[in-house]
Each structure stands twice: as C-alpha cells, then as structure tokens.
Amino acid sequence: TQSAAIRNARASAFAQATLGDWQLALDVGQRQKELDSLTAGVPGYQYEVDAKNFGLRAKQQAKLGGLDNALVLGFDQADWTRTTLGAWGSVAKQASKAVYIKDDLTLSQGTRLAAGFRSESIKQSDNSSGVDRTTREQAWELGLTQPLSASWSAYARIGNSYRLANVDELGFTLPGAVLQAQTSRDLELGTRWRYASGRVELRWYRSALRNELGYDPIIVNPNSYNGVGANVNFDPTLRQGLELQTKHTLSPSVTVQVNAAVRQARFTQGAYSGRVLPLVPHQTVALRAEWRAAPGHTFNGGVNWVASQSPDFNNACSMPSYTVADLRYSYQWGAAELSLAANNLFDSKYYTLAYRCTAGVTQAIYPEAGRALSAALRWKF
C-alpha cells in the first residue's frame, strides 16, 4: 500500500499607494511545502520546498491629446529551493528576475490598442541531474478591441508565451536530460455583450505549443524510485477551445453566473500524434450564485461539473466525470469580515489525477479531499 502526507503553508502581503497619477503596488509572498510518502509503511519519496516571490508594479493613467493611455511597468522576482531527503537526496534551486511593460491606448472612437513585452532571466541548478544553467526567455502580445455598438464589442489577440520547468519538475527527469522551455504561439478571438442586467462573453482560443512540459508516467527512468515516470518535454501539441461566460442580476440582491467550456488538447506530431493529452476534460460547466441576504450578510455558492478525461497517452482508459458544490457565508462588519465555508459540500468521492492504465482499468489514482469546513477572519486596513 502507498500513502502520502502533504503540508502546505502560505503567507503573503500586498500594499498599494497612489502618488500623483501613478499607482504603485507591492506584492510579496512565501510558500513552504513538505511531502512524506510511505510504501508498505516504509518511508519513500520525501521533499521540502521553500519558495519566495516579490513583485513591484507601477501604473500610470494619462491623457495624450484626446486619447486615454494606461502604462504599466513591473518587476518580478522569484526564488525556489527544493530539498529531497532520503536515499534520493538532492537540492534543486531556481531564481528568476523579470521586467515587463504593457501599454493600452484608447482612441477617441473607443478602439483600444494593447501591446506588452516581458523579458525574464532564469537560473536553475540541480545537483542530482547536473543541471546548472542560466537562460533568458521573452514573451509578447498585441491586442485590439473594437466597439460594434453601445453594448457589443469584439476583440482579437495574438502573442508568444513561455513557461520553464520549476524546481518541483526540474529534478525528476531522465538521466542527463535538461528540460527545455515550453513555448506557445497564441491566438484569441472573442466578443462581449453588456446589457442592463448583466454581460455575456464568448471567446475562441488556439495555442500551438512546442516542448510542452508534462509528466510521462510510463517512460523508463532509472532516477525514479519505481523505475518509471519522469517530467519531459512533449512532442508538439495543440490546445484550442470555446468558452462562454455569463453574469446576470436577477434582483438587487441576487446574481448568477455561468461558465461553460468545450476544449480540445491533442498531440500533433510524434508517437502519440492525434491522441488526446491526458488529464484534459473536454467539457466543463460551472454555475454560481450570490445572495446578499441583508446588509453585511452574503451567501455565495456554486456547482461545478467536469466531464470525463483520459489518464493515459494511448487514451485506453477513462476517468469518470464528477460534480462538486461549495457554499460560503460572510459577514462584513466595518473593516472586518468573518466567513464560514464548506468545500465539496456533499462529500463527493472523485479524483482529478491518475497516471496509469492497465488492461483498460485506471490506476495510480490520487483522490480529492472530501467535505472540508473552514472559518476565516479578515481585516482590511
């Protein structure tokens, strides 16, 4: 038998100030994670993660003749360290620094033009795999939003994005392998409709990815405790879909929101060409509602349905669809907020992760938590 215990601790702080026509924001945070796994009562894979992040952003709203312009300048820094214990002991580190700029220009007729650029330097090291490198990645985007009427608008966006392996992924690779940066060419088209009682947005997106980062649970890997499984770069993949978002006010105290999506994710080249990517549901639907029962008293709840998905690259197994609900009550008293929440309200038995298919049967299942109750006190100052 196998079992695991995970402990997560997070702390964050946010501050914002206005100086003239500039708005400054500071965001800092820290995360600590510990995992202890047991196989037949014997300690197995164990690690600790310590992560810190720092972000500084400056935004200026200004008039340029008869045009409105919003300029954003920013700096991000993140540091990760993962220490693996036991027989597979190792230390993996990642440090990144990024600068970015984004500018939104609104013309007199309401046409909005947007452009953004980000450059990031990343240093990664892992004494188990021998990785020790510094790379630089860049991303950009161009966007256009065009009003069609007082209530309708359409928009388009193109861009190039990237993602690098983090320290959770970096050390669990094939011998001698160095994970490459995941890159994506992105295209998005959409339309928005705003009316007196709500809004509707429909968007179509398409992302053609190279070196997508993911986990292969069946690849032979001498670095793995059971001989198989590694983080790898996939062959070229394509992700595309259609998303619908709506929000409607039923009364001054009640609003409802519906989000629905149909998506496709498949390999376009390589050994699995044409196959569906694992752990990607084809459809999702979420219904949420908020009821402001009395001044200061708010109820918020929702139901989320997720369609079946495949856990394996050969698409020989299927994971069942599931439905979960949540409910939250909050009381606002001046600067203080007291809240009570229930996640997985009806204690549904379901799972979102599985990594193995044997003779048509899904295995290596990681079940989700049952009903969870929480209370919180927040103070704004």
Secondary structure, 3 states (H helix, E strand, C coil): CEEEEEEEEEEEEEEEEEECCEEEEEEEEEEEEEEEEEECCEEEEEEEEEEEEEEEEEEEEEEECCEEEEEEEEEEEEEEEEEECHHHCEEEEEEEEEEEEEEEEECCCCCEEEEEEEEEEEEEEECCCCEEEEEEEEEEEEEEEEECCCCEEEEEEEEEEEECCCHHHHCCCCCCCCCCCEEEEEEEEEEEEEECCEEEEEEEEEEEEECCEEEEEEEECCCCCCCEEEEEECCCEEEEEEEEEEEEEEECCEEEEEEEEEEEEEECCCCCCCCECCCCCCEEEEEEEEEEEECCEEEEEEEEEECCECCCCCCCCCECCEEEEEEEEEEEECCEEEEEEEECCCCCCCEEEEEEEECCEEEEEEECCCCEEEEEEEECC
